[in-house]
Amino acid sequence: MAIGWGLALARGRARITLPACRWAPPQPSNALTSRSLSRHAPLILLVGALAAVGCADRPAAATKNEVAVTGDSGGPAKQGAPHPAGVVAVTAATAVKVKEPTSPQLHRSRRDSVALASMTKPDSVLDKRWPVKLPPPLPGSLLPANRILAFYGNPLSKRMGVLGEYPKDEMFAMLDREVARWAKADPEHPVIPAIHFIVTVAQGTPGKAGLYRLQMRDSMTNALLGWAREKHALLFLDVQPGKSTVEAEVPRLRPFLENPDVHLAIDPEFAMQPSGAVPSTRVGTVDAKDVNWTIDFLDRIVKEKHLPPKVLVVHRWTKKMVTNARDIRPVPNVQVVMDMDGWGPPWLKFDTYHDHIKTEPVQFTGFKLFFQHDTEKGTALLTPEEVLRLTPKPLYIQYQ
Protein backbone atom coordinates (compact mmCIF):
# COMPACT_ATOMS: atom_id res chain seq x y z
CA MET A 1 0.00 0.00 0.00
CA ALA A 2 1.37 3.42 -0.78
CA ILE A 3 0.15 6.90 0.09
CA GLY A 4 2.80 9.52 -0.54
CA TRP A 5 4.14 12.01 2.00
CA GLY A 6 3.41 14.96 -0.25
CA LEU A 7 -0.16 13.85 -0.81
CA ALA A 8 -0.89 13.17 2.86
CA LEU A 9 0.62 16.40 4.10
CA ALA A 10 -0.97 18.51 1.38
CA ARG A 11 -4.36 17.24 2.42
CA GLY A 12 -3.65 18.04 6.06
CA ARG A 13 -4.77 14.57 7.02
CA ALA A 14 -6.35 14.52 10.48
CA ARG A 15 -5.24 12.28 13.32
CA ILE A 16 -6.76 8.84 12.92
CA THR A 17 -8.52 7.34 15.93
CA LEU A 18 -9.22 3.61 16.05
CA PRO A 19 -10.10 1.24 18.88
CA ALA A 20 -7.43 1.24 21.61
CA CYS A 21 -4.97 3.39 19.70
CA ARG A 22 -4.36 6.88 18.42
CA TRP A 23 -1.89 7.65 15.70
CA ALA A 24 -1.05 10.62 13.51
CA PRO A 25 0.95 10.60 10.28
CA PRO A 26 4.62 11.27 11.05
CA GLN A 27 6.24 14.41 9.68
CA PRO A 28 9.15 14.11 7.25
CA SER A 29 12.59 14.65 8.73
CA ASN A 30 14.86 17.50 7.69
CA ALA A 31 16.88 15.02 5.66
CA LEU A 32 13.92 14.44 3.34
CA THR A 33 13.96 17.52 1.15
CA SER A 34 11.09 18.51 -1.08
CA ARG A 35 13.24 17.65 -4.08
CA SER A 36 13.93 14.13 -2.88
CA LEU A 37 10.27 13.59 -2.03
CA SER A 38 9.18 14.57 -5.52
CA ARG A 39 12.08 12.79 -7.24
CA HIS A 40 11.60 9.34 -5.73
CA ALA A 41 8.52 7.16 -5.38
CA PRO A 42 6.76 8.49 -2.25
CA LEU A 43 6.88 6.89 1.17
CA ILE A 44 4.04 4.62 2.19
CA LEU A 45 1.72 5.93 4.89
CA LEU A 46 -0.08 3.23 6.87
CA VAL A 47 -3.27 3.81 8.84
CA GLY A 48 -1.67 2.52 12.07
CA ALA A 49 -4.28 -0.14 12.84
CA LEU A 50 -7.30 -1.86 11.34
CA ALA A 51 -10.61 -0.75 12.81
CA ALA A 52 -12.19 -4.18 12.65
CA VAL A 53 -9.48 -5.90 14.69
CA GLY A 54 -7.96 -3.20 16.92
CA CYS A 55 -4.31 -2.33 17.44
CA ALA A 56 -2.90 -5.08 19.63
CA ASP A 57 -1.18 -8.19 18.31
CA ARG A 58 -3.63 -11.06 18.12
CA PRO A 59 -3.14 -14.83 18.29
CA ALA A 60 -2.78 -16.50 14.92
CA ALA A 61 -5.49 -19.06 15.68
CA ALA A 62 -9.09 -18.14 14.95
CA THR A 63 -11.67 -18.05 17.73
CA LYS A 64 -14.97 -19.91 17.66
CA ASN A 65 -16.79 -16.64 17.06
CA GLU A 66 -14.67 -16.00 13.99
CA VAL A 67 -15.40 -19.45 12.70
CA ALA A 68 -19.10 -18.73 12.92
CA VAL A 69 -18.63 -15.55 10.91
CA THR A 70 -16.24 -16.86 8.28
CA GLY A 71 -17.51 -20.41 8.04
CA ASP A 72 -14.00 -21.88 8.09
CA SER A 73 -12.39 -24.32 10.47
CA GLY A 74 -10.45 -21.65 12.34
CA GLY A 75 -7.05 -23.05 11.38
CA PRO A 76 -4.86 -22.89 8.31
CA ALA A 77 -6.14 -24.74 5.28
CA LYS A 78 -4.02 -27.80 4.57
CA GLN A 79 -2.60 -28.99 1.29
CA GLY A 80 -5.42 -31.47 0.85
CA ALA A 81 -8.16 -28.86 1.24
CA PRO A 82 -10.84 -28.82 -1.48
CA HIS A 83 -9.52 -27.21 -4.63
CA PRO A 84 -11.91 -28.49 -7.28
CA ALA A 85 -10.99 -26.56 -10.41
CA GLY A 86 -7.52 -25.22 -9.68
CA VAL A 87 -5.86 -22.08 -10.91
CA VAL A 88 -6.79 -21.08 -14.45
CA ALA A 89 -4.67 -18.94 -16.77
CA VAL A 90 -6.72 -16.64 -19.00
CA THR A 91 -5.84 -16.22 -22.66
CA ALA A 92 -7.02 -13.66 -25.17
CA ALA A 93 -9.47 -16.26 -26.48
CA THR A 94 -10.88 -17.23 -23.07
CA ALA A 95 -10.88 -13.80 -21.42
CA VAL A 96 -14.14 -12.55 -20.01
CA LYS A 97 -15.81 -10.28 -22.54
CA VAL A 98 -15.76 -6.83 -21.01
CA LYS A 99 -17.01 -3.58 -22.42
CA GLU A 100 -14.21 -1.07 -22.54
CA PRO A 101 -15.28 2.35 -21.23
CA THR A 102 -15.55 5.13 -23.76
CA SER A 103 -12.78 7.64 -23.15
CA PRO A 104 -11.03 10.40 -25.06
CA GLN A 105 -7.80 9.59 -26.87
CA LEU A 106 -4.98 9.08 -24.42
CA HIS A 107 -2.55 11.98 -24.21
CA ARG A 108 0.72 11.93 -22.28
CA SER A 109 2.81 14.88 -21.22
CA ARG A 110 6.06 15.44 -23.06
CA ARG A 111 7.97 14.38 -19.95
CA ASP A 112 6.04 11.11 -19.76
CA SER A 113 6.50 10.44 -23.47
CA VAL A 114 10.25 11.12 -23.32
CA ALA A 115 10.65 8.87 -20.28
CA LEU A 116 8.81 6.00 -21.94
CA ALA A 117 10.81 6.45 -25.15
CA SER A 118 14.07 6.36 -23.21
CA MET A 119 12.98 3.16 -21.47
CA THR A 120 12.09 1.43 -24.73
CA LYS A 121 15.12 2.29 -26.84
CA PRO A 122 17.91 -0.31 -26.98
CA ASP A 123 20.45 -0.18 -24.16
CA SER A 124 23.60 -2.02 -25.18
CA VAL A 125 24.75 -2.53 -21.57
CA LEU A 126 21.59 -3.21 -19.55
CA ASP A 127 19.64 -5.11 -22.16
CA LYS A 128 22.36 -7.76 -22.30
CA ARG A 129 21.56 -8.63 -18.68
CA TRP A 130 17.98 -9.60 -19.58
CA PRO A 131 16.59 -12.15 -19.43
CA VAL A 132 18.61 -13.28 -16.42
CA LYS A 133 20.59 -16.39 -17.30
CA LEU A 134 19.34 -19.19 -15.07
CA PRO A 135 18.59 -22.90 -15.55
CA PRO A 136 15.37 -23.68 -17.47
CA PRO A 137 12.22 -23.46 -15.32
CA LEU A 138 11.01 -26.65 -13.70
CA PRO A 139 7.70 -28.28 -14.67
CA GLY A 140 4.84 -26.44 -13.00
CA SER A 141 6.68 -23.11 -12.89
CA LEU A 142 4.35 -20.16 -13.37
CA LEU A 143 6.99 -17.90 -14.93
CA PRO A 144 8.03 -16.93 -17.56
CA ALA A 145 5.33 -18.69 -19.60
CA ASN A 146 2.52 -16.74 -17.89
CA ARG A 147 1.88 -13.30 -16.48
CA ILE A 148 0.43 -12.94 -12.97
CA LEU A 149 -2.05 -10.12 -12.32
CA ALA A 150 -2.82 -9.43 -8.67
CA PHE A 151 -5.27 -7.24 -6.76
CA TYR A 152 -3.70 -5.98 -3.52
CA GLY A 153 -4.90 -4.97 -0.07
CA ASN A 154 -6.68 -6.10 3.07
CA PRO A 155 -10.48 -6.47 3.22
CA LEU A 156 -10.57 -4.79 6.64
CA SER A 157 -9.38 -1.45 5.32
CA LYS A 158 -10.53 0.72 2.42
CA ARG A 159 -7.23 2.63 2.61
CA MET A 160 -4.93 -0.28 1.91
CA GLY A 161 -5.95 -1.27 -1.57
CA VAL A 162 -8.58 -2.56 -3.91
CA LEU A 163 -9.35 -5.70 -1.84
CA GLY A 164 -10.98 -3.57 0.85
CA GLU A 165 -12.05 -0.58 -1.18
CA TYR A 166 -14.84 -2.31 -3.11
CA PRO A 167 -17.47 -4.94 -2.33
CA LYS A 168 -16.26 -8.40 -3.18
CA ASP A 169 -18.39 -8.90 -6.30
CA GLU A 170 -17.47 -5.49 -7.68
CA MET A 171 -13.80 -6.16 -6.98
CA PHE A 172 -14.03 -9.50 -8.78
CA ALA A 173 -15.60 -7.81 -11.81
CA MET A 174 -12.74 -5.29 -11.85
CA LEU A 175 -10.23 -8.14 -11.64
CA ASP A 176 -11.88 -9.90 -14.59
CA ARG A 177 -11.67 -6.71 -16.62
CA GLU A 178 -7.98 -6.12 -15.97
CA VAL A 179 -7.11 -9.77 -16.61
CA ALA A 180 -8.92 -9.56 -19.95
CA ARG A 181 -7.13 -6.34 -20.92
CA TRP A 182 -3.71 -7.81 -20.23
CA ALA A 183 -4.51 -11.11 -21.96
CA LYS A 184 -5.53 -9.19 -25.08
CA ALA A 185 -2.52 -6.85 -24.91
CA ASP A 186 -0.06 -9.76 -24.83
CA PRO A 187 -1.57 -12.96 -26.27
CA GLU A 188 1.77 -14.77 -25.86
CA HIS A 189 1.44 -14.73 -22.07
CA PRO A 190 -1.74 -16.18 -20.52
CA VAL A 191 -2.75 -14.20 -17.44
CA ILE A 192 -3.16 -15.86 -14.05
CA PRO A 193 -5.34 -13.82 -11.64
CA ALA A 194 -4.22 -13.44 -8.03
CA ILE A 195 -5.33 -12.05 -4.69
CA HIS A 196 -2.47 -10.29 -2.88
CA PHE A 197 -3.40 -10.16 0.81
CA ILE A 198 -1.47 -8.20 3.46
CA VAL A 199 -1.39 -10.86 6.15
CA THR A 200 1.04 -9.06 8.49
CA VAL A 201 0.34 -5.33 8.68
CA ALA A 202 2.91 -2.79 9.91
CA GLN A 203 1.56 -0.49 12.62
CA GLY A 204 2.23 2.97 14.03
CA THR A 205 1.83 1.64 17.58
CA PRO A 206 3.87 -1.13 19.26
CA GLY A 207 1.11 -3.56 20.22
CA LYS A 208 1.45 -6.05 23.07
CA ALA A 209 4.58 -7.59 21.59
CA GLY A 210 6.18 -4.20 20.94
CA LEU A 211 6.82 -5.19 17.31
CA TYR A 212 4.73 -2.57 15.47
CA ARG A 213 2.93 -5.15 13.39
CA LEU A 214 -0.47 -6.82 13.45
CA GLN A 215 -0.88 -10.44 12.37
CA MET A 216 -4.14 -11.29 10.65
CA ARG A 217 -5.91 -14.32 12.07
CA ASP A 218 -5.92 -17.64 10.25
CA SER A 219 -9.68 -17.40 9.75
CA MET A 220 -9.19 -14.31 7.59
CA THR A 221 -6.41 -15.93 5.60
CA ASN A 222 -8.67 -18.94 5.01
CA ALA A 223 -11.41 -16.58 3.82
CA LEU A 224 -9.04 -14.94 1.33
CA LEU A 225 -7.88 -18.36 0.14
CA GLY A 226 -11.55 -19.10 -0.46
CA TRP A 227 -11.87 -15.90 -2.48
CA ALA A 228 -8.88 -16.86 -4.61
CA ARG A 229 -10.17 -20.35 -5.26
CA GLU A 230 -13.58 -18.97 -6.16
CA LYS A 231 -11.84 -17.04 -8.95
CA HIS A 232 -9.46 -19.92 -9.84
CA ALA A 233 -6.70 -17.54 -8.76
CA LEU A 234 -3.50 -17.58 -6.76
CA LEU A 235 -3.19 -16.22 -3.24
CA PHE A 236 -0.14 -14.16 -2.23
CA LEU A 237 0.52 -13.60 1.47
CA ASP A 238 2.26 -10.25 2.01
CA VAL A 239 4.41 -9.64 5.11
CA GLN A 240 5.15 -6.16 6.49
CA PRO A 241 7.49 -7.05 9.39
CA GLY A 242 7.42 -3.80 11.38
CA LYS A 243 10.09 -4.12 14.09
CA SER A 244 9.96 -7.89 13.79
CA THR A 245 11.91 -9.69 11.07
CA VAL A 246 11.13 -11.68 7.95
CA GLU A 247 12.70 -14.72 9.62
CA ALA A 248 10.34 -14.39 12.60
CA GLU A 249 7.14 -13.62 10.69
CA VAL A 250 7.19 -15.98 7.71
CA PRO A 251 7.29 -19.40 9.46
CA ARG A 252 3.79 -19.02 10.96
CA LEU A 253 2.49 -18.95 7.37
CA ARG A 254 3.92 -22.35 6.50
CA PRO A 255 0.60 -24.28 6.77
CA PHE A 256 -0.84 -21.97 4.11
CA LEU A 257 2.27 -22.05 1.95
CA GLU A 258 2.00 -25.84 1.83
CA ASN A 259 -0.86 -25.28 -0.61
CA PRO A 260 0.23 -25.29 -4.28
CA ASP A 261 -1.79 -22.13 -5.02
CA VAL A 262 -0.39 -19.98 -2.18
CA HIS A 263 2.72 -17.84 -2.65
CA LEU A 264 4.62 -15.22 -0.66
CA ALA A 265 5.60 -11.54 -0.72
CA ILE A 266 7.77 -9.45 1.59
CA ASP A 267 7.64 -5.66 1.89
CA PRO A 268 11.03 -4.18 2.79
CA GLU A 269 9.55 -0.71 3.24
CA PHE A 270 8.03 -1.84 6.52
CA ALA A 271 11.03 -3.87 7.71
CA MET A 272 12.14 -1.52 10.50
CA GLN A 273 14.28 -3.80 12.66
CA PRO A 274 17.61 -2.62 11.14
CA SER A 275 16.86 1.06 11.85
CA GLY A 276 14.66 0.71 14.94
CA ALA A 277 12.36 3.39 13.50
CA VAL A 278 8.57 3.35 13.70
CA PRO A 279 6.92 2.21 10.45
CA SER A 280 6.22 5.08 8.04
CA THR A 281 8.70 7.46 9.68
CA ARG A 282 11.34 6.25 7.25
CA VAL A 283 11.72 3.62 4.55
CA GLY A 284 12.62 0.19 5.88
CA THR A 285 15.09 -2.26 4.44
CA VAL A 286 15.95 -5.92 4.04
CA ASP A 287 19.24 -7.38 2.92
CA ALA A 288 19.92 -10.06 0.34
CA LYS A 289 20.53 -12.46 3.24
CA ASP A 290 16.90 -11.97 4.35
CA VAL A 291 15.63 -12.65 0.83
CA ASN A 292 17.89 -15.68 0.52
CA TRP A 293 16.64 -17.00 3.87
CA THR A 294 13.08 -16.70 2.53
CA ILE A 295 14.03 -18.42 -0.70
CA ASP A 296 15.57 -21.31 1.26
CA PHE A 297 12.47 -21.53 3.47
CA LEU A 298 10.17 -21.81 0.45
CA ASP A 299 12.56 -24.21 -1.26
CA ARG A 300 12.31 -26.61 1.69
CA ILE A 301 8.50 -26.51 1.60
CA VAL A 302 8.44 -27.26 -2.13
CA LYS A 303 10.81 -30.20 -1.73
CA GLU A 304 9.17 -31.66 1.37
CA LYS A 305 5.60 -31.34 0.08
CA HIS A 306 6.38 -32.12 -3.59
CA LEU A 307 4.87 -28.84 -4.78
CA PRO A 308 5.33 -26.87 -7.98
CA PRO A 309 7.79 -23.95 -7.66
CA LYS A 310 6.78 -21.01 -5.47
CA VAL A 311 6.80 -17.34 -6.44
CA LEU A 312 8.37 -14.81 -4.06
CA VAL A 313 7.54 -11.14 -4.65
CA VAL A 314 9.85 -8.50 -3.15
CA HIS A 315 8.57 -4.91 -3.25
CA ARG A 316 11.09 -2.21 -4.11
CA TRP A 317 11.15 1.46 -5.13
CA THR A 318 14.45 2.67 -3.63
CA LYS A 319 17.94 1.20 -3.74
CA LYS A 320 18.25 0.93 0.05
CA MET A 321 15.01 -1.05 0.39
CA VAL A 322 16.96 -4.12 -0.76
CA THR A 323 20.66 -3.97 0.07
CA ASN A 324 23.17 -6.19 -1.74
CA ALA A 325 20.47 -7.16 -4.24
CA ARG A 326 23.06 -8.67 -6.55
CA ASP A 327 23.71 -11.34 -3.91
CA ILE A 328 20.14 -12.69 -4.10
CA ARG A 329 20.30 -16.32 -5.20
CA PRO A 330 17.17 -17.66 -6.95
CA VAL A 331 16.80 -21.44 -6.97
CA PRO A 332 14.77 -23.61 -9.37
CA ASN A 333 12.01 -24.18 -6.79
CA VAL A 334 11.52 -20.46 -6.04
CA GLN A 335 10.93 -17.79 -8.67
CA VAL A 336 11.83 -14.30 -7.47
CA VAL A 337 9.99 -11.18 -8.67
CA MET A 338 11.37 -7.72 -7.91
CA ASP A 339 8.26 -5.55 -7.97
CA MET A 340 8.43 -1.79 -8.70
CA ASP A 341 6.11 -0.58 -5.94
CA GLY A 342 5.92 3.20 -6.35
CA TRP A 343 3.16 5.59 -7.36
CA GLY A 344 3.23 8.83 -9.25
CA PRO A 345 3.21 10.20 -12.81
CA PRO A 346 4.32 7.84 -15.59
CA TRP A 347 7.76 9.42 -15.95
CA LEU A 348 8.50 8.80 -12.27
CA LYS A 349 7.33 5.20 -12.42
CA PHE A 350 9.43 4.52 -15.54
CA ASP A 351 12.44 6.16 -13.92
CA THR A 352 12.04 4.11 -10.73
CA TYR A 353 11.64 0.90 -12.71
CA HIS A 354 14.85 1.65 -14.58
CA ASP A 355 16.92 2.71 -11.56
CA HIS A 356 15.88 0.09 -9.02
CA ILE A 357 14.58 -2.90 -10.98
CA LYS A 358 16.21 -3.03 -14.40
CA THR A 359 19.70 -2.02 -13.30
CA GLU A 360 19.96 -4.81 -10.69
CA PRO A 361 18.70 -7.99 -12.37
CA VAL A 362 17.58 -10.74 -10.02
CA GLN A 363 15.19 -12.96 -11.98
CA PHE A 364 11.76 -11.58 -12.97
CA THR A 365 10.23 -8.11 -12.67
CA GLY A 366 6.93 -6.67 -11.51
CA PHE A 367 5.15 -3.34 -11.92
CA LYS A 368 2.52 -1.83 -9.64
CA LEU A 369 -0.40 0.36 -10.72
CA PHE A 370 -2.57 2.46 -8.40
CA PHE A 371 -6.17 3.11 -9.39
CA GLN A 372 -6.30 6.20 -7.16
CA HIS A 373 -2.82 7.58 -6.50
CA ASP A 374 -1.49 7.29 -10.05
CA THR A 375 -4.44 9.29 -11.35
CA GLU A 376 -5.13 11.91 -8.66
CA LYS A 377 -3.62 14.76 -10.67
CA GLY A 378 -5.66 13.94 -13.74
CA THR A 379 -3.10 11.60 -15.31
CA ALA A 380 -4.60 8.56 -16.99
CA LEU A 381 -3.61 5.19 -15.56
CA LEU A 382 -0.89 3.50 -17.57
CA THR A 383 -2.32 1.01 -20.04
CA PRO A 384 -1.13 -2.57 -20.48
CA GLU A 385 0.23 -1.61 -23.88
CA GLU A 386 2.36 1.16 -22.37
CA VAL A 387 3.76 -1.01 -19.59
CA LEU A 388 4.53 -3.76 -22.08
CA ARG A 389 6.87 -1.40 -23.93
CA LEU A 390 9.28 -1.60 -20.99
CA THR A 391 12.38 -3.76 -21.13
CA PRO A 392 12.27 -6.21 -19.50
CA LYS A 393 8.52 -6.69 -19.76
CA PRO A 394 7.09 -7.17 -16.25
CA LEU A 395 5.59 -10.62 -15.67
CA TYR A 396 3.94 -9.69 -12.38
CA ILE A 397 1.39 -6.86 -12.41
CA GLN A 398 -0.21 -5.57 -9.24
CA TYR A 399 -3.14 -3.18 -8.83
CA GLN A 400 -3.86 -1.31 -5.61
C-alpha positions, 0 to 999 in steps of 0.5 A, a space after each residue: 500500500 502506498 500513500 505519498 508524504 506529499 499527498 498526505 501532508 498537502 491534504 492536512 490529514 487529520 489524526 486517525 482514531 481507532 479502537 485502543 490506539 491513536 496515531 497521527 501521520 509522522 512528519 518528514 525529517 529534515 533530511 527528506 527535502 522537497 526535491 527528494 520527495 518529488 524525485 523518488 517514489 513516495 513513502 508509504 503511509 499506513 493507517 496505524 491499525 485496522 478498525 475491525 481488529 484493533 491495534 494489539 497483536 492477536 493470536 494467529 489461531 481463529 476463535 470460535 466466534 470467527 469461525 461462525 462468521 467466516 464459516 472456516 475451520 479456524 485453522 490454516 487450510 491444509 494442502 489437501 483442502 478442497 480445490 476443485 478446479 484449480 488455478 486457471 490462466 486466461 488467454 485472449 481467447 478465453 478472457 471474459 468479454 468486457 465492455 471497454 469504457 468510452 474515453 477520449 484519446 490518451 494523451 501523455 505529457 512530453 515528460 512522460 513520453 520522453 521517459 517511456 521512449 528512453 525506457 524502450 530504446 535499446 540499451 547495449 549494456 543493460 539489455 544484455 543482462 535480460 533475461 537473467 541467465 538461469 537454468 530452465 524453469 522446472 515443470 509447474 513453474 508459473 513464470 516466464 510462460 505466464 503473467 500474474 495479475 494481482 489485486 492488492 490490499 486487506 479487506 478490513 481497510 478501504 485505505 490499503 488497496 482494492 481488496 478492501 475498497 470495493 465490495 467483493 463482487 465489484 472487486 471481482 468484476 474489476 479483476 476480470 476486466 484487468 485480466 482480460 485487458 492484459 490477456 488481449 494486450 499480450 496474447 503470448 502470455 496467458 494471465 493468471 489472476 491473483 489475490 495479494 493479501 497483506 497478512 502481516 500489517 505494519 503499525 504505528 503503535 507497538 502492540 502487546 509484543 512491541 513489534 509494530 505489526 499486526 498479524 491477521 488471524 488464520 480465519 481471515 487468511 482462510 477466507 481470502 484463500 476461499 476468495 482466490 479459489 472462487 476465482 481460480 486464482 493464486 493467493 499471495 501472502 504479504 508480510 510487512 514485518 514492522 520491528 519484527 523480522 522476515 525470519 520471525 514472521 514468515 514461518 507461521 504462514 507455512 501451513 498456508 504455503 503448503 498449498 500449491 496455489 499460495 505464494 509469498 511476498 515481503 515488503 522491505 519498506 516496513 522492515 524496521 528492525 535494522 533502523 529501529 524506526 517506527 513504520 512510516 517514519 522512514 523507509 525500511 530495508 531488508 538485505 539479500 541475506 533476508 531474501 535468501 533465507 526466505 528463498 531457502 524456506 520456500 525451497 524446503 517446503 516445495 521439496 518436502 511437500 512435492 509442490 510446484 515452484 513457489 513465487 516470491 515477490 519483493 517490493 522495491 522502489 528505492 535502492 536501500 530497500 533491498 541492500 546487496 540485491 546482486 547477492 540474491 540467489 534464486 533457486 529452481 524451486 523459487 521464482 523471485 519477482 522484484 516488484 516496482 512498488 511506487 506511485 506517481 506520474 508515468 515518468 517517475 514510475 518509468 524512472 524508478 523501474 529503470 533505476 531500481 529494478 532493471 539495473 539490478 537484475 535478479 530474476 523476474 520483474 513486476 510493476 505496480 499500478 494504483 487506481 487512485 494515487 497514479 491518477 489523482 492529478 488527472 493523469 490517466 492510468 498506464 495502459 497494459 500496452 504502455 507497460 509492455 513497452 518496458 524492457 524487460 517486460 514485467 511478468 507480475 502486475 499488481 493493482 492497488 
